[in-house]
Amino acid sequence: MLRLHFLLLLGLCWLGPAGGSWAQDDTKNNGAKKKSEVREPDFRLGAARFANFGRVFGVAFSPDGKQVAAGAWDGTIAIWDVDKQKPLREWEGHEGAVRALAYSSAGILASTGKDNQIRLWDAATGKSRQAFAWVGQDDPTFVQFNPNGRFLCASGWWSLAVWDLEKGTVVFQREGRKRPHSVFGQCRPCFVTGGDWLYWSTRTTDEDRTTFAFHQADPRTWKERPPALQVIDRFGAGVDCIAPTGRWYARSMANGTLALGTVSSFNERPLLELQRRAHRMTLVFSPDERILALQAAELDKEVTEIWLVETCTGQIRARLKATEYSIFPPSFSSDCKLLACGDLDRSVLVWKVLDPGKVKKKPETRADVEFLWKTLKELDGAAAHRAMESLVANPQVSAAFLAEKLKPQPHPQEDQIRKLLQDLGNDQFAVRSRAFAELEKLHDGVETALKKSLESATSLEFRRRLESLLQRIDAWWQEQFPSLRALEILERIGDGPALDGIRRLAAGAPGSRVSQEAQLVLGRLSRTNR
């Protein structure tokens, strides 16, 4: 029925006098939607200039996204200017392959190598600043600074260590076990946004079961919280990555499903079904957590793809073409506008995540924007991605319209919520039912209050009602993907009516997820505009 409505709407847009030709250009085959196309890289860095550069493993964008660093098989580190697509400098960084790179907020570049060294560089000159010997039992394959740049974390498959860069000493270290199999490196550690905690995950496999554990350490004291554990069957796959805020994790399960879960509760939902013949998979969250970049080499293919999976829907928004088993972790720029990965042909591939410059015809009227808004409300991720690019291409027309469509969650009165929660525990069925219905209408504006009540609830029946309401809020939230897509467009536009609309959303009910998402957007925009 929903598809029929969409096709009817498509026909009306084509017949209507305003925006008809634009809508017709966006469809083919009598209104059928375009299929997702595999996009070639927008540009390739280094293939010609660095003929002997070697296989590119690690890549990292500078904090402002204007430069990208790459580390290669022969130990070389090189930096390119992204806009000009020209090399800036290169130097010998390690004896052996460079495995991973990371920038600090101050522009310091960290690298790990096959020579078991962790090195810090002045990215502007290529001069060495500090060097540390790796303390683990394996090769370091990942490195990350905390947000203020004081601590540096590195990890391998079985080892994890953190250095205090001011003191030059190891302040935190953990070792896994090779047998039974316990893994740190499969899930890269994560300094969560704000730098309050270091998160990481382990997977321990015994003869008949696999146990996940999520760990947290406080950088102020380096004391650990008791880990959160979940036991699954012996065919379970590990956690692949943790989101930058520490709220979510992603993992590819043994049955071929990609799942997104909540770190605090292990509450999982499937995102999409994978090709089971895929192997050597890597998953990376975008800094805004809206996209999960999935890259996998398949046994029967020489050309690989990177899928941009939308976390709110599980839809594939875009498919990017990499070559020759490009299985090294991709990297997003901090503003989420660019994605890069290393390749085996001595180059770095770079894509624009949303590329309004490729839009053939921009929306010019309100009718055009109305058409695109209805496309955003469809589940189809590829169609929504193209619509988002079109809306970003003409911000003067689209920003005010989208800001008008997005309404902040109203502030429920505390007395009202308190009374409804009391009635939810009433002995009379009619009173309980009325309270349940009224709380459900408030959606996620009462989510925080429901969770607090659940923590202290003693009655089993009352707990079940609270849990049922929370489940309905989760189901309602998953239906809000058009608003999340529109908020992403407003963030990409970033000024004028778009910024005003984001601020109105952020001023909604404090517990509302839409308000929280808008507040995160304002934080990212403020850091970008500094």
VOGU-3710 file (C-alpha; in Angstrom, 3 decimals, decimal comma):
1> mlrlhfllll> 0,000/0,000/0,000  2,831/2,407/0,864  4,521/1,727/-2,486  1,205/2,317/-4,315  0,829/5,680/-2,591  4,376/6,583/-3,588  3,756/5,708/-7,244  0,540/7,733/-7,276  2,408/10,658/-5,786  5,130/10,258/-8,379
11> glcwlgpagg> 2,547/10,461/-11,133  0,994/13,590/-9,661  4,402/15,277/-9,418  5,090/14,420/-13,064  1,694/15,754/-14,231  1,738/18,869/-12,068  2,741/22,188/-13,643  5,348/23,042/-10,970  8,484/20,923/-10,765  7,123/18,336/-13,200
21> swaqddtknn> 10,135/18,209/-15,469  12,489/17,988/-12,476  10,559/15,027/-11,008  10,511/13,314/-14,386  14,283/13,596/-14,709  14,761/11,832/-11,359  12,883/8,667/-12,371  13,193/6,055/-15,084  10,982/3,318/-16,536  7,586/4,882/-15,850
31> gakkksevre> 8,285/5,876/-12,280  10,412/2,931/-11,164  13,150/3,892/-8,719  16,771/3,762/-9,708  18,792/0,911/-8,307  21,797/1,628/-6,148  24,817/2,248/-8,362  28,430/1,430/-7,550  30,355/4,707/-7,416  33,932/5,000/-8,563
41> pdfrlgaarf> 36,259/6,998/-6,273  35,845/10,746/-6,666  39,608/10,958/-6,889  42,688/8,831/-6,316  45,805/10,056/-4,541  49,331/8,835/-5,110  49,037/6,246/-7,867  51,269/8,133/-10,315  53,495/10,256/-8,060  54,494/7,528/-5,598
51> anfgrvfgva> 55,315/4,726/-7,995  57,327/2,814/-5,364  55,189/3,774/-2,426  53,919/0,256/-1,712  50,571/-1,035/-0,496  48,693/1,568/1,507  47,431/0,244/4,855  46,467/2,990/7,284  44,807/6,295/6,319  43,704/9,235/8,478
61> fspdgkqvaa> 42,278/12,693/7,828  43,638/15,773/9,555  41,219/17,400/12,048  40,115/19,987/9,472  39,736/17,361/6,730  42,039/19,269/4,367  44,843/16,715/4,416  44,983/12,933/4,428  47,909/10,855/5,692  48,715/7,366/4,458
71> gawdgtiaiw> 51,077/4,675/5,673  52,455/2,028/3,360  53,948/-1,435/3,248  57,510/-0,107/2,818  57,360/2,001/6,016  56,728/5,292/4,208  54,297/7,933/5,499  52,930/10,511/3,043  50,528/13,436/3,353  48,378/14,891/0,573
81> dvdkqkplre> 46,414/18,080/0,173  42,852/16,857/-0,400  41,489/19,918/-2,225  44,464/20,313/-4,565  45,004/16,529/-4,758  48,744/17,071/-4,541  51,462/15,545/-2,317  52,772/17,730/0,494  55,514/15,606/2,031  56,677/12,048/2,647
91> weghegavra> 59,225/10,431/4,939  60,481/7,094/6,186  58,377/6,385/9,246  59,022/2,750/10,219  61,171/-0,235/9,425  58,472/-2,392/7,909  54,839/-1,766/7,147  52,919/1,142/8,687  49,819/-0,477/10,188  47,710/2,446/11,446
101> layssagila> 47,604/6,245/11,649  45,709/8,796/13,763  45,646/12,571/14,178  45,264/14,410/17,477  43,036/17,484/17,752  46,243/19,586/17,652  47,409/18,032/14,378  50,013/15,614/15,776  50,217/12,398/13,737  50,640/9,008/15,419
111> stgkdnqirl> 51,701/5,841/13,601  52,179/2,165/14,431  54,414/-0,154/12,491  55,469/-3,715/11,937  58,684/-2,781/13,787  56,605/-2,651/17,032  57,127/1,082/17,440  54,569/3,775/18,227  55,754/7,101/16,819  54,509/10,693/17,001
121> wdaatgksrq> 55,210/13,158/14,187  54,841/16,838/13,507  52,522/16,497/10,516  53,481/19,946/9,185  57,183/19,010/8,846  57,402/15,229/9,106  59,850/15,522/12,032  59,767/12,963/14,829  58,446/14,118/18,224  58,286/10,976/20,396
131> afawvgqddp> 58,680/7,230/20,049  57,549/4,332/22,257  58,313/0,645/22,132  55,187/-1,490/21,878  54,572/-3,384/25,117  52,194/-6,067/23,856  52,681/-9,651/22,767  51,541/-8,978/19,200  51,787/-6,347/16,467  50,005/-3,026/17,130
141> tfvqfnpngr> 47,264/-2,624/14,511  45,318/0,367/15,855  46,079/3,755/17,401  43,911/6,627/18,695  44,298/9,862/20,685  41,827/10,866/23,357  39,925/14,106/22,543  42,318/16,496/24,311  45,412/14,740/22,928  47,006/13,841/26,250
151> flcasgwwsl> 46,605/10,051/26,013  47,390/7,684/23,178  45,861/4,218/22,969  47,229/1,401/20,809  46,056/-2,177/20,506  46,757/-5,463/18,765  44,815/-8,713/18,705  45,598/-9,630/22,299  47,094/-6,480/23,805  46,021/-2,952/24,696
161> avwdlekgtv> 48,107/-0,100/26,124  47,671/3,625/26,876  50,471/6,187/27,134  50,390/9,482/29,012  52,130/11,694/26,452  53,008/14,378/29,010  54,852/11,842/31,189  55,958/9,539/28,376  54,916/6,429/30,316  52,396/3,597/30,011
171> vfqregrkrp> 49,494/4,316/32,385  47,169/1,468/31,435  47,713/-1,980/29,956  45,697/-5,145/29,416  46,621/-8,506/27,922  44,231/-11,039/26,452  44,743/-14,765/26,167  45,609/-16,696/23,066  43,954/-19,864/24,383  41,084/-19,772/25,127
181> hsvfgqcrpc> 40,820/-17,191/22,351  40,410/-13,678/23,786  40,445/-10,745/21,383  41,072/-7,016/21,877  42,064/-5,992/18,376  38,986/-7,205/16,529  37,095/-4,392/18,243  39,162/-1,227/18,134  39,195/0,665/21,468  37,318/3,930/21,556
191> fvtggdwlyw> 37,844/7,117/23,549  34,241/8,273/23,649  33,280/11,825/22,685  34,234/14,146/25,534  37,061/11,839/26,639  35,337/10,669/29,805  35,893/6,939/29,238  37,929/4,490/27,228  35,715/1,706/25,873  36,793/-1,624/24,445
201> strttdedrt> 35,384/-5,069/23,922  36,786/-8,559/24,330  35,605/-11,873/22,976  36,543/-15,089/24,738  35,854/-18,373/22,976  35,774/-21,601/24,953  34,867/-25,035/23,629  31,111/-24,489/23,533  30,424/-20,770/23,906  31,565/-17,253/23,137
211> tfafhqadpr> 31,462/-14,499/25,749  31,381/-10,789/24,925  32,567/-8,298/27,507  32,398/-4,509/27,294  34,995/-2,723/29,403  35,298/0,897/30,497  38,219/2,709/32,124  38,207/6,240/33,538  41,201/8,276/32,201  41,211/10,358/35,406
221> twkerppalq> 42,092/7,360/37,572  42,433/4,487/35,044  40,136/2,378/37,176  37,872/-0,084/35,391  34,168/-0,586/35,850  32,991/-4,192/36,202  32,557/-5,422/32,610  29,157/-5,998/31,063  28,981/-9,614/29,870  26,862/-11,553/27,421
231> vidrfgagvd> 27,216/-15,256/26,645  26,207/-16,563/23,210  26,650/-19,832/21,366  29,985/-21,091/20,116  29,370/-19,806/16,582  29,085/-16,183/17,664  31,165/-13,530/15,939  32,893/-10,719/17,768  32,063/-7,048/18,118  33,664/-5,181/15,224
241> ciaptgrwya> 33,455/-1,557/16,337  32,087/0,787/18,991  30,474/4,114/18,075  32,275/7,360/18,998  29,819/8,168/21,801  30,043/4,687/23,281  26,286/4,165/22,858  26,307/1,559/20,089  28,327/-1,339/18,818  28,205/-3,189/15,509
251> rsmangtlal> 29,045/-6,782/14,773  28,736/-9,252/11,932  27,167/-12,460/13,205  27,892/-15,990/12,110  24,507/-16,337/10,367  25,392/-13,535/7,944  23,542/-10,712/9,722  24,992/-7,302/10,500  23,625/-6,183/13,873  23,577/-2,887/15,742
261> gtvssfnerp> 23,412/-3,085/19,533  23,333/-0,930/22,641  26,513/-1,167/24,717  24,718/-0,685/28,043  22,116/-3,405/27,527  23,223/-5,641/24,609  19,857/-4,851/23,010  20,471/-5,764/19,364  18,562/-5,245/16,149  19,548/-6,630/12,731
271> llelqrrahr> 20,574/-4,087/10,108  20,918/-6,209/6,970  21,765/-9,655/5,684  25,333/-10,065/4,455  26,853/-12,327/1,842  28,034/-15,307/3,879  30,935/-15,899/1,505  32,396/-12,510/2,507  35,531/-12,591/4,623  38,094/-10,170/6,083
281> mtlvfspder> 35,366/-7,663/6,895  35,928/-4,243/8,473  33,279/-1,973/10,013  33,723/1,706/10,890  31,201/4,169/12,335  31,124/7,685/10,933  31,875/10,353/13,586  28,183/11,347/13,640  27,163/7,641/13,936  24,662/7,965/11,089
291> ilalqaaeld> 26,595/5,660/8,767  28,353/2,357/9,204  30,980/1,847/6,502  31,132/-1,872/5,744  34,004/-3,173/3,675  34,552/-6,828/2,847  36,547/-8,840/0,363  34,661/-11,817/-1,084  36,119/-15,149/-2,041  34,886/-15,027/-5,640
301> kevteiwlve> 35,559/-11,355/-6,406  38,690/-9,389/-7,187  36,903/-6,042/-6,810  35,538/-5,111/-3,417  32,934/-2,559/-2,347  32,388/-0,320/0,638  28,734/-0,116/1,638  27,475/2,974/3,427  24,821/1,493/5,718  22,348/3,854/7,380
311> tctgqirarl> 22,271/2,990/11,089  18,691/4,155/11,663  17,206/1,936/8,921  19,826/-0,633/7,922  19,460/0,542/4,317  22,464/0,706/1,990  22,653/4,343/0,944  25,625/4,081/-1,390  28,035/1,470/-2,734  31,617/2,552/-3,340
321> kateysifpp> 34,006/0,687/-5,601  37,395/-0,259/-4,220  39,848/-2,482/-6,092  42,118/-5,483/-5,647  41,029/-6,631/-2,206  41,113/-3,224/-0,578  40,408/-4,663/2,878  42,055/-2,059/5,096  39,841/0,006/7,418  38,375/3,106/5,757
331> sfssdcklla> 38,480/6,483/7,493  35,951/9,328/7,661  36,862/12,989/7,878  35,731/14,594/11,144  32,887/16,445/9,378  31,762/13,171/7,720  31,989/14,714/4,256  34,785/12,460/2,965  35,675/8,787/3,170  39,097/7,377/2,294
341> cgdldrsvlv> 40,741/3,970/2,245  44,073/2,581/1,193  44,464/0,322/-1,791  46,929/-2,289/-2,979  47,753/-0,291/-6,116  49,818/2,243/-4,138  47,035/4,799/-3,869  44,437/6,285/-1,535  40,832/6,281/-2,730  38,662/9,223/-1,658
351> wkvldpgkvk> 34,886/9,623/-1,964  32,525/12,452/-1,076  29,875/10,883/1,156  27,224/13,312/-0,126  28,181/14,928/-3,405  25,754/17,722/-4,374  28,152/18,716/-7,145  27,034/15,683/-9,154  23,350/16,666/-9,072  22,273/17,262/-12,679
361> kkpetradve> 19,288/19,442/-11,843  18,787/21,259/-8,552  15,362/21,667/-6,926  14,118/25,137/-7,773  10,576/25,342/-6,399  8,685/24,286/-3,293  7,035/21,544/-5,354  10,482/20,126/-6,146  11,405/20,099/-2,464  8,038/18,530/-1,577
371> flwktlkeld> 8,807/15,710/-3,992  12,224/15,126/-2,429  10,775/15,270/1,092  8,379/12,458/0,174  11,356/10,502/-1,162  13,099/10,934/2,192  10,044/9,363/3,827  10,506/6,213/1,752  12,618/3,423/3,242  14,743/3,088/0,079
381> gaaahrames> 18,229/4,147/1,197  19,712/4,709/-2,272  16,804/6,927/-3,377  16,997/8,870/-0,116  20,745/9,377/-0,604  20,180/10,909/-4,043  17,382/13,092/-2,664  19,657/14,317/0,130  22,322/15,296/-2,391  19,716/17,228/-4,390
391> lvanpqvsaa> 18,447/19,069/-1,310  21,959/20,036/-0,242  22,643/21,267/-3,776  20,191/24,179/-3,366  20,165/25,186/0,328  18,307/28,443/-0,346  15,208/26,490/-1,320  15,444/23,396/0,880  16,704/24,681/4,266  13,629/26,704/5,247
401> flaeklkpqp> 11,278/23,945/4,067  12,998/21,212/6,083  13,308/23,417/9,169  9,560/23,985/8,927  8,847/20,238/8,692  10,921/19,304/11,760  9,036/20,072/14,957  10,703/19,976/18,400  9,339/17,498/20,925  7,111/19,468/23,358
411> hpqedqirkl> 8,181/19,650/26,997  5,908/17,428/29,103  5,153/18,811/32,556  6,942/16,999/35,392  3,742/16,951/37,454  1,906/15,444/34,494  4,500/12,677/34,073  4,549/11,947/37,812  0,743/11,631/37,886  0,670/9,374/34,820
421> lqdlgndqfa> 3,337/7,081/36,303  1,341/6,842/39,506  -1,775/5,970/37,499  0,208/3,359/35,555  0,521/1,443/38,800  -3,139/1,893/39,779  -5,234/-1,145/40,680  -8,036/-0,125/38,324  -7,656/-1,327/34,764  -9,319/1,739/33,210
431> vrsrafaele> -6,963/4,121/35,049  -3,884/2,092/34,049  -4,972/1,908/30,404  -5,603/5,647/30,189  -2,211/6,428/31,734  -0,483/3,987/29,350  -2,113/5,648/26,330  -1,191/9,166/27,492  2,433/8,200/28,182  2,690/6,554/24,771
441> klhdgvetal> 1,562/9,819/23,102  4,513/11,652/24,699  6,927/9,312/22,891  10,585/9,746/23,849  9,875/12,905/25,845  9,219/10,590/28,808  11,909/8,002/28,066  14,246/9,240/30,822  11,441/9,214/33,397  10,411/5,695/32,379
451> kkslesatsl> 13,953/4,384/32,748  14,315/5,948/36,209  11,023/4,383/37,295  12,147/1,028/35,930  15,316/1,126/38,056  13,311/1,479/41,264  10,202/-0,558/40,333  9,460/-3,533/42,585  6,147/-4,722/41,146  6,579/-7,220/38,316
461> efrrrlesll> 3,436/-6,001/36,536  4,527/-2,370/36,791  7,960/-3,267/35,366  6,320/-5,034/32,426  4,224/-1,960/31,620  7,294/0,283/31,746  9,275/-2,113/29,537  6,382/-2,266/27,072  6,319/1,535/26,839  10,084/1,656/26,283
471> qridawwqeq> 9,791/-0,939/23,513  7,085/1,148/21,846  9,307/4,214/22,057  12,093/2,246/20,342  9,669/1,151/17,613  8,422/4,733/17,195  11,994/6,035/17,057  12,913/3,685/14,217  10,074/5,257/12,203  11,598/8,743/12,564
481> fpslraleil> 14,258/8,161/9,906  12,878/10,940/7,615  13,517/13,478/10,397  17,020/12,118/10,955  17,775/12,370/7,246  16,441/15,926/7,181  18,556/16,825/10,215  21,623/15,492/8,395  20,814/17,767/5,439  20,423/20,792/7,725
491> erigdgpald> 23,778/19,998/9,329  25,435/19,760/5,921  23,991/23,190/4,983  24,983/24,494/8,406  23,924/28,158/8,392  20,983/30,573/8,006  17,528/28,930/8,196  19,167/25,512/8,536  20,991/26,530/11,719  17,856/28,171/13,107
501> girrlaagap> 15,917/24,943/12,532  18,572/22,867/14,308  18,478/25,209/17,287  14,674/24,914/17,550  14,954/21,121/17,581  17,689/21,233/20,226  15,394/23,299/22,477  12,780/20,522/22,605  12,125/18,177/25,512  15,499/17,391/27,203
511> gsrvsqeaql> 14,912/13,639/27,160  13,809/13,586/23,519  16,158/11,758/21,170  15,466/14,314/18,430  16,529/17,086/20,824  19,638/15,136/21,774  20,553/14,526/18,126  20,107/18,242/17,373  22,322/19,148/20,337  25,033/16,820/19,014
521> vlgrlsrtnr> 24,744/18,523/15,626  25,194/21,959/17,216  28,287/20,685/19,017  29,822/19,383/15,787  29,024/22,607/13,929  30,601/24,703/16,680  33,816/22,656/16,497  33,860/22,876/12,701  33,400/26,668/12,692  36,124/27,420/15,243
//
